[in-house]
Amino acid sequence: MINIDEFSKVEIRVGQILEVEKIENTDKLLKLLVDLGEENKRQIVSGIALYFPDLSVLKNKKCLFVANLEPRVIKGYESNGM
């Protein structure tokens, strides 16, 4: 559990998924290219592949993302959000 002060540090933003592809040799991971309204698009690695067998349904969808996480390398891909 986190308190309200910790929660207030989380920056949740709406972003549009521009591209989506499955990461090879994984069951769950997708590589997303996301537009969060910034100058550069963000690459985000997400473990949601099992819920979306048809990846095309994600393209151009708007979703909520946590935008202020430190970058993390997952299976060789840098993820810049969640």
N, C-alpha and C positions, 0 to 999 in steps of 0.2 A: 504494500500500500504506500502511496505517496500523499503528501499533504498538498494543500492548495498552492502554497508557495512554490513547491517543486513543479506542479502542473502548469503554473503560469509561465514557466520557462520554455515550455514546448511551443514551437511555432508551427501551427497547422495551416497549410495553404492548399488552395485548389489548383490542381495542375492538369493539363491535358496530355494524355499519352499519345505521342506521335508515332512511335515505332515500338514493336514488341517482338521478341524472339526467344525461343527456348535455349537455355544454356546446355550444351551437349554434355552427356554423361551424368546428368542429374535428373531426378524425377520431379522436383518441386520448383526449380529456379527459373525465373524469367529475367531477361535484361530489357528494361524499359528505357526509352528516351522520352523525357518529360519536359514540357514547357510550363515553367512556374511563373512566367511573366518577367523573367530576368533576361539579361543580355545573352547569356549562354544557356543552352538546354542542359538538363541534368541526366546522367545515367544513374538509374536506380535498379538494384538487384532485389527481386522480391520472390518470396517462397510461395507463390499462389498458383503455380502451374496446374496442380491437381484439380483446382476449381474451375479452370478454363481450358477444356480440351480443344476448343476452337479459339485460337488466339486472336482471330480477326475481330471478335466481339469487343476486345479491349481497345483497339485502335480508334483514336479520336474521342475516347471516353474521358470525361472529367472526373477526377477522384481526389480524395483528400490525401495529402502527404505530410509527413513530418519533415520540415525543411532545415532544421538547425542541428542535425546530428553530425558528429564528426565523420568524415569519410572512412569507409571500411572496405577492405579487399575481401571479396567472397568468391572462392573458386577462380581466382585470378582476375576478377573484374572489380573495378572500384565502384562502390555504391555511395551515392551522395544524397541520401535521404531514405525515407521508409514509407 
